[in-house]
Amino acid sequence: MVGAKSTTGPSTSVGLAQQHSGVIVKTPFCQMSCCGTIPCTTGCHSRRPSLTESTCSRLFYILLHVGASAVCCLLLSRTVVERVWGEAHGIQMPSGLCSHLFGHSACPVLSGSGAVYRICAGTATFHLLQAALLVHLHSPTSPRAQLHNSFWFLKVLFLLGLCAAAFCIPDEHLLPAWHYIGICGGFTFILLQLVLITAFAHSWNKNWQTGAAQDCSWFLAVLLATLGFYSMAGLGAMLLFQHYTHPAGCLLNKMLLSMHLCFCGLLSFLSIAPCIRLKQPRSGLLQASIISCYIMYLTFSALSSRPPERVILQGQNLTLCLPGLNKMEPPISDTSLAVLSAGIMYACVLFACNEASYLAEVFGPLWIIKVYSYEFQKPSLCFCCPETVEPGDGQTDGATQPTDQETPQASPLQAQHLSYSYSAFHFVFFLASLYVMVTLTNWFSYEGAELEKTFTKGSWATFWVKVASCWACVLLYLGLLLAPLLDPHPGPQAPA
């Protein structure tokens, strides 16, 4: 969705071609920015499109975050620790080094939840420092922009140094304080995700409804997308009833599934209610279907995170409320469910990190409010916002810059605009590091957390956090629908 338009300019002596938010760098494949200021962008084959500087930098930061998260998972896995290092009680720091650093032999364990806390403390500090240094940066030609796009070797060394320094802090000084910081950051990231998914649904619906009022093909696209999302939500609900409920138990699961289905029906009804459409003429079922699908995902995530329920049925002690355990059938592999849950969770994390930085640059600091009031003048296949917005228009009149090739080139002031906010990008990654940390370590009960239990055995703390996230999503969407009713002024006219 981040579509910074870029064209190839004249070559320089080092083969660089630059234009506003993206800088196309045509360099040999091996030429990268390590310690210098050459942007970390690689040249592509002549038949393939070149990567812009901002896109390449974003991919590298994503790889750093994925790598740090993978290391956290490996150190949290008891199986990996036992098989690779042969230690049943975790990896211990050498006693000589421990005595030199701390003056005693009580060394911190280099695996388990403590290791996850320390690695995430390093990554979170790394991104928070960059967010502070890049605040109020709006031009890719500014010297501060090189902090984001260059010096990669030094930044990797700095990140490793932060993580190593965190391992030198004793448990009693680091874990309690960082636990509360992680909880606050994790909840903040959840709220940010909910804002982004509701804004995504709201803008997609408004975008395509604008086209549906002008062309029947867009109306068909809206219809097919709506049916597709409702079909996925309905299929998800059926699978959840089949695998996470049982006639002999699982009452809580049944109540939650029924309640959340009622929420989906209520939101769908309100989205097309006459009083709502009077204030929001483009409100429709497409946005409600997207939210319904997301509610079913949050429900699946919550049910797969709760501990199993044990009941005595026909003289047998049975474990219920988990896939494959409710009937006499081969159980579904715990690994497959864990991979599915972790994969969807991390996809949402990366979506939030990239989308928030883009919207923060397009709409400014108050993007959380302005993104909902944006009006599309022309539909596009872009699901959310257009690629560019006229600066200084308040983003309320819907004036956009065309992005076709016949458009005259932008003025020099507009040509030096970032395609996404570097500071917001790093701040959201700071929150994402804290969210990954508390998610892997079962939120409130981080002592003794293991990867094998996080996505399979579950905990009540994680379960209720995800249930509360689902309810917060419903309340946020209800607020978006009902808030305009408090405005005494009449709403905009319905599209022709």
Disulfide bonds with the S-S distance in Angstrom:
Cys98-Cys107 2.20
Cys250-Cys321 2.05
